Amino acid sequence: MSTEHDHANCRELLGQFSDYIDGDLEAALCAEIEAHLAGCPDCQVMIDTMRKTITLYHTQAAAELPSDVEKRLYKVLNLEE
């Protein structure tokens, strides 16, 4: 692998990373992403970070908001309780 990487494709593929991690992409696009990841350490770090973030999120218990904070939030968002 050369030390210089053409990042032209990174931004385009970045929008597909979430669907890639979720397994919601067609096989051809998955193969394209995997080939890109093999040569792009920056995108590999992005994928690894996204996976770790998802794992951490799923292992945490849902936080309970104090009722006054919840009421203010609903009011600001114009939602009904």
Backbone hydrogen bonds, N-H to C=O, Kabsch-Sander energy under -0.5 kcal/mol:
donor,donor_aa,acceptor,acceptor_aa,energy
7,H,5,H,-0.8
9,N,6,D,-0.6
10,C,7,H,-0.6
11,R,7,H,-0.8
12,E,8,A,-0.5
13,L,9,N,-2.3
14,L,10,C,-2.3
15,G,11,R,-0.8
16,Q,13,L,-2.2
17,F,13,L,-0.7
17,F,14,L,-1.1
20,Y,16,Q,-2.4
21,I,17,F,-2.8
22,D,18,S,-2.2
23,G,19,D,-0.7
23,G,20,Y,-0.9
24,D,19,D,-2.9
30,C,26,E,-2.2
31,A,27,A,-2.4
32,E,28,A,-1.8
33,I,29,L,-2.5
34,E,30,C,-2.8
35,A,31,A,-2.2
36,H,32,E,-2.1
37,L,33,I,-3.0
38,A,34,E,-1.7
39,G,35,A,-0.7
39,G,36,H,-1.2
40,C,36,H,-0.7
40,C,37,L,-0.7
44,Q,40,C,-2.0
45,V,41,P,-2.2
46,M,42,D,-1.8
47,I,43,C,-2.6
48,D,44,Q,-2.6
49,T,45,V,-2.7
50,M,46,M,-2.4
51,R,47,I,-2.5
52,K,48,D,-2.4
53,T,49,T,-2.5
54,I,50,M,-2.3
55,T,51,R,-2.3
56,L,52,K,-2.7
57,Y,53,T,-2.4
58,H,54,I,-2.3
59,T,55,T,-1.2
60,Q,56,L,-0.7
60,Q,57,Y,-0.9
65,L,63,A,-0.5
69,V,66,P,-0.5
70,E,66,P,-2.5
71,K,67,S,-2.4
72,R,68,D,-2.0
73,L,69,V,-2.5
74,Y,70,E,-2.6
75,K,71,K,-2.1
76,V,72,R,-2.6
77,L,73,L,-2.3
78,N,75,K,-1.0
79,L,74,Y,-2.9
